[in-house]
Amino acid sequence: MAAAKKAVLGPLVGAVDQGTSSTRFLVFNSKTAELLSHHQVEIKQEFPREGWVEQDPKEILQSVYECIEKTCEKLGQLNIDISNIKAIGVSNQRETTVVWDKLTGEPLYNAVAAPVSPGSSVPVAVVPSGSSVPAAGTSSVWLDLRTQSTVENLSKRIPGNNNFVKSKTGLPLSTYFSAVKLRWLLDNVRTVQKAVEENRALFGTIDSWLIWSLTGGINGGVHCTDVTNASRTMLFNIHSLEWDKELCEFFGIPKEILPNVRSSSEIYGLMKAGALEGVPISGCLGDQSAALVGQMCFQDGQAKNTYGTGCFLLCNTGRKCVFSEHGLLTTVAYKLGRDKPVYYALEGSVAIAGAVIRWLRDNLGIIKSSEEIEKLAKEVGTSYGCYFVPAFSGLYAPYWEPSARGIICGLTQFTNKCHIAFAALEAVCFQTREILDAMNRDCGIPLSHLQVDGGMTSNKILMQLQADILYIPVVKPSMPETTALGAAMAAGAAEGVGVWSLEPEDLSAVTMERFEPQINAEESEIRYSTWKKAVMKSIGWVTTQSPESGIP
């Protein structure tokens, strides 16, 4: 019997999407952006002590190999020839810190995890200098808090003005970013100190660890990162696009352990093992930048919001750095080629989005599954004047109020669980509007529409509410895997690969679902101003004199 004929397709591009709770490998058709196959592997988070979040770098690497092998098997079953895969891109959870031994290839400590990325786990908004992280009552999943004292010691030493770190990096001095985690490892882990002294140590975020390992590891592995991941370390000057000598000295970090910084789209090296041996790795983007590219937000003023356990809102500010007056971060959006210009973005995050749905399920028990919330909300179609401010561990951007705590207010004897479910969905939308308003004030460009992605966007009531509360259309691509798509686009467009054109006329039209505002502008404003009144009621709940009961 003759072998089944292989399906004839255009060039394919693979993408590793390495998140906090899972790793995935996805394969796209570079001509149509269609997703052909993928595989996902869950990975463990470890909590060795309260407030510490760690992952095993070797488990992460192994999960990448497993996802690649399994996806290739699935493509074989679809009669798709894996030799059509011409490039691989990497998208990763940002800020998570790995230090390893370049002679043995072994990690010198577990990866110290960041708060988490949408779609995979929990983000936590970043605290600007002068504010403190609301530590009381913060669960270990939210934030790795071991570095809090490191931040306090560093902030006492800031030279000259408080803007020293922010003016160079776009970031506030915070436990969130890699430099502080690396400083903690150098201060507290003897194996790391010794390896640095003996010139054996390499540092990187997850992308660097994966690319070094996949391109050969101890046998010629390429130690590099891209501008988007580098811009989240607090060691990278986002103006000169280089590791900053003064910042390295300030944090006491030797420059020789840092990876080479490359663009987000160029051939870094070739796969040295597995089913895709010899395929170039040629795209690399931090997950939020990858989603911005996957949403094709290439124009100044275009923005996307990723709805996961929290939300990440990024707005492309073009070739200029916009520094926020409202507690947002300035970050590198992408640089799609060695000789291509760098683009910047403003970033704001909503700490609690999908997490509020999980809280209704796990803590209050009013729903059995996250999907059920849409059904409850649909039953009433209104919150009946009930407002839910989920400030479980303080308020983040644009308030920066660690003293706030969650409240449900406006209750009457008619309020039932359906109204509370509806108010929880509204809370996600109101918080997004607050970040968007801050962005509009910083940029001076009001958004004409918002592009959305992430797990929660399958909730149609949420999407309609978002359009009503923002009073602009909300636009959702029918293919939800925008983060992986962004990494694949960067890889396929790289010089020397050239199978994916990023020219506007060549980008395949993505089918979109569009939600238009269905209430009048006045009603939208009244609801938003009532939300703000509720937020004010949540502030000042915790004072240093009155610690929360049960917190040591």
Disulfide bonds with the S-S distance in Angstrom:
none
